[in-house]
Amino acid sequence: MVIASSYKFGSDALFVSQKLRENGLNSIIKDEPNETLPFQVLVHEGDLDTAIPIIEKLEIVESDLDPESEGYLVGHNEWNDKMYDPGHYTGGNIEHWIYNKDIWKYIAPIHLISGIGILGLVLLGFIDIDFDSILGITLYLFVGSSMLWQLKNRKRKK
């Protein structure tokens, strides 16, 4: 086995090794920590002439890589440190348009009016009285009234 190429990052060496295997060439990644380019891709001596043109066609720019991107625990550590901060997720804070509590002012009356409307349709005879209609009316009235009750209590506490 001879060295076909050397890389600073293991992900680059793995990418090259996979591309060589896709082209039918056996390759091995060797880790030499004392070298300036520690990850080496090794191929058989007979395959070296076909491996070098394949490697040269690949576009690998090591200067664009962030050395911290090799560590997969960075995002987990950020989440672990801030998992109890309200509104925080890995990558930043939740924006106000994603999580807006003011929409309750509009949803609660819609649920209440819908429940009262369905109840009116049942009383006027447009909808048959069965388990599904009673369950739907109860659900709409319960959700709407509980949302209004929570909204009213929230305004009192402020």
Summary of the structure (lengths in Angstrom):
residues: 158
radius of gyration: 31.8
end to end distance: 73.9
largest distance: 89.6
contacts: 374
relative contact order: 0.09
helix: 59%
strand: 13%
